[in-house]
Amino acid sequence: MQTTRTLVMIYSLAPSRQARDKQVFGSRNHQAAVTLFDRLEGRIQSEAGKTGMPTMIIYDHQQPGTTFGERYAAAFTQVFSLGYDQVISVGNDIPALSEHHILQAKEGLESGQTVFGPSRDGGDYLIALSKSAFEEKSFASLPWRTDRLHETIIQLFDKIGPVICLEYLVDIDTAESLADTMTQTLDFTFRKFLRALLKSLVKIEVFGTFQQDRLSLLFAGPRRAPPQSTL
C-alpha cells in the first residue's frame, strides 16, 4: 500500500525582511531583530526535524504573485506538484510552536481533517491541508494578514470537510506580541537566549517601542495557572 506523503513547509519572510518590516525592537536596534528572527528560524527547523518528516523552507519573496495570498497559494501548489499529498505549513515567528503541534496536525490530516493553529492576532500560525482540499484561487483570495483570517478560513474549509483547531499561540509581529509570548510555555534554551538579548538592549537604551511595564513582563517569565482541584 502506498504511504501518504506529508511535508512540513516553513513559509515566511526571510529573517532580515522580518526584522526590517516589524522593527520589534525599534528602528535603532535592527540587528537585534535580525538575530531574533534568525534564531527563531533555526528553532522551527529543529522542531520540524524532530518529527522525521521532510521539511522545506520557502520565503515569500521567492514565489510568484502580486499579493501575499497569491504567493502563499503558489507555494502550496509547488509542494503538491512535487508529489506530496499533505502539507503542514508553519511560520518561523512562533516561539511556543513545537514538534508536538506539528505531529498533532499530521494526526489530524491522517484522520481526514484540515487542521489550523489559530494565533491571538486573528491569523493562523499553522495550516495543514490535503491536496484534495486545496483550491489555489479561493485560498489566495482569503483575507491574509488581517484579524479576520482565522474566522474566514474556517468557514471556507468547513464546507469541504471536517476541521480541527489546535491551541492558540502568539506570533511575533510587534513589541507587545513579543511580551505576550513570554507568558506562554517556551523551551528553556530559547527563553534564556531571549532574556539575554533583551538585557543586552536594555544596557544600551530603553528603546521607545517598549514601555516600562512591558519590559517588566518580558523578564517575568510565564504566568502560573491557579492550582487544579484534585476532586
C-alpha positions in Angstrom: 0.0 0.0 0.0 1.3 3.4 -0.9 2.2 5.6 2.1 0.7 9.1 2.2 3.5 11.7 1.7 3.4 14.7 4.1 5.8 17.7 4.1 6.4 20.4 6.6 6.6 23.7 4.8 8.2 26.6 6.7 6.7 29.6 4.9 7.7 33.1 6.0 9.6 36.3 5.2 13.3 35.9 5.3 14.6 36.9 8.8 16.3 40.1 7.5 13.0 41.2 5.9 11.0 40.4 9.1 13.4 42.5 11.1 13.1 45.4 8.7 9.3 45.2 8.4 8.4 44.5 12.0 11.0 46.6 13.9 10.2 44.7 17.1 13.0 46.4 19.0 12.6 49.8 17.3 14.4 51.3 14.3 17.7 51.7 16.2 18.0 48.0 17.0 17.6 46.4 13.6 20.5 43.9 14.1 19.0 42.6 17.3 15.8 41.9 15.5 17.7 40.1 12.7 19.4 38.0 15.5 15.9 37.2 17.0 14.3 36.1 13.7 17.4 34.1 12.7 17.2 32.2 16.0 13.5 31.6 15.6 14.0 30.2 12.1 16.7 27.8 13.3 14.5 26.8 16.2 11.5 25.9 14.0 13.7 24.0 11.6 14.9 22.0 14.6 11.3 21.3 15.8 10.2 20.3 12.4 13.2 18.0 12.0 12.3 16.1 15.2 9.1 14.9 13.5 11.0 12.9 11.0 9.0 14.4 8.1 10.7 16.1 5.1 10.9 19.9 5.6 11.2 22.7 3.1 11.8 26.4 3.8 10.1 28.7 1.3 10.5 32.5 1.6 7.6 34.7 0.5 9.7 36.8 -1.9 10.7 33.7 -3.9 7.1 33.0 -5.0 5.2 34.4 -8.0 2.2 36.7 -7.3 1.4 40.3 -6.5 -0.2 39.6 -3.1 0.8 37.6 -0.1 -2.2 35.3 -0.7 -1.2 34.6 -4.3 2.4 33.9 -3.3 1.4 31.6 -0.4 -1.1 29.7 -2.6 1.7 29.3 -5.2 3.9 27.7 -2.5 1.2 25.1 -1.7 0.8 24.4 -5.4 4.6 24.0 -5.8 4.8 21.4 -3.0 1.8 19.4 -4.1 3.3 19.3 -7.6 6.3 17.6 -6.1 4.1 14.6 -5.3 3.2 15.3 -1.7 -0.4 14.5 -0.6 -0.4 16.7 2.5 1.3 19.9 3.6 1.7 21.2 7.1 2.6 24.9 6.8 4.1 26.8 9.7 5.7 30.2 10.1 9.1 30.9 11.7 8.0 33.6 14.2 6.1 31.5 16.8 8.3 30.8 19.8 6.0 28.4 21.5 5.3 26.2 18.4 6.8 22.8 18.9 7.2 19.3 17.4 4.0 18.4 19.3 1.9 20.8 17.4 3.2 19.6 14.0 2.6 16.0 15.0 -0.9 16.9 16.1 -1.5 18.4 12.7 -0.2 15.2 11.0 -2.5 13.1 13.1 -5.5 15.3 12.1 -4.6 15.1 8.4 -4.3 11.3 8.5 -7.8 11.3 10.0 -9.2 13.2 7.1 -9.3 16.6 8.8 -8.0 20.0 7.9 -6.0 21.5 10.8 -5.5 25.1 11.8 -3.4 26.6 14.6 -5.0 30.0 15.5 -2.9 32.9 16.6 -4.0 35.5 19.0 -4.0 38.2 16.4 -6.7 36.6 14.4 -4.4 34.8 11.9 -3.1 31.2 11.9 0.4 30.0 12.8 -0.2 26.6 11.3 -2.3 25.4 8.2 -2.4 21.7 7.4 -4.1 20.8 4.2 -4.5 17.7 2.0 -4.2 18.1 -1.8 -7.8 17.2 -2.3 -9.0 20.1 0.0 -6.8 22.8 -1.7 -8.0 25.1 -4.4 -5.5 27.7 -5.3 -7.8 30.6 -6.3 -10.1 30.5 -3.3 -7.1 30.0 -1.0 -5.3 33.1 -2.5 -8.3 35.3 -2.0 -8.6 34.8 1.7 -8.1 37.9 3.9 -4.5 37.3 4.6 -2.7 39.4 7.2 -5.9 40.6 8.8 -7.6 39.7 12.0 -10.4 38.1 10.0 -8.3 35.3 8.6 -8.9 32.6 11.1 -12.7 33.0 11.1 -12.8 33.2 7.3 -10.6 30.3 6.6 -12.5 28.1 9.0 -15.8 29.0 7.2 -14.2 28.1 3.8 -12.8 24.7 4.7 -15.7 23.7 6.9 -17.7 23.5 3.7 -15.2 21.0 2.3 -14.8 18.6 5.2 -14.1 18.3 9.0 -11.9 20.9 10.6 -10.0 20.9 13.9 -8.1 23.7 15.6 -5.0 23.5 17.9 -4.3 25.7 20.8 -3.9 29.5 20.4 -0.3 30.7 20.2 1.4 34.1 19.7 3.3 35.0 16.6 5.8 37.9 16.9 4.8 41.0 14.9 5.2 43.8 17.5 6.9 44.6 20.8 3.7 43.8 22.5 3.3 40.4 20.9 6.9 39.6 22.0 5.9 40.4 25.5 2.8 38.3 25.2 4.8 35.3 24.0 6.8 35.3 27.2 3.6 34.3 29.1 3.5 31.1 27.1 5.4 27.9 27.6 8.8 28.3 26.0 11.7 25.9 26.0 14.5 26.8 28.4 17.2 27.4 25.8 15.1 29.8 23.8 13.9 31.7 26.9 17.5 32.0 28.0 18.5 33.4 24.6 15.7 35.9 24.6 16.3 37.2 28.1 20.0 37.7 27.2 19.1 39.5 24.0 16.7 41.8 25.8 19.2 42.5 28.6 21.8 43.5 26.1 19.4 46.0 24.6 18.4 47.4 28.0 22.1 48.1 28.7 22.2 50.3 25.6 18.9 52.1 25.9 15.3 51.7 27.0 14.1 51.5 23.4 11.0 53.5 22.6 8.7 50.7 21.4 8.7 49.2 24.9 7.0 50.7 27.9 8.4 50.1 31.4 5.5 47.7 32.3 6.2 45.7 29.1 9.9 45.3 30.0 8.9 44.0 33.4 6.6 41.5 31.7 9.3 40.3 29.3 11.6 39.4 32.2 8.9 37.9 34.4 8.6 34.6 32.7 5.4 32.6 32.2 2.4 33.2 34.4 1.3 30.3 36.7 -2.2 29.0 36.4 -4.2 28.6 39.6 -3.9 25.1 41.2 -6.2 22.5 39.8 -8.7 20.9 42.2 -8.0 17.2 42.9 -11.6 16.4 43.5 
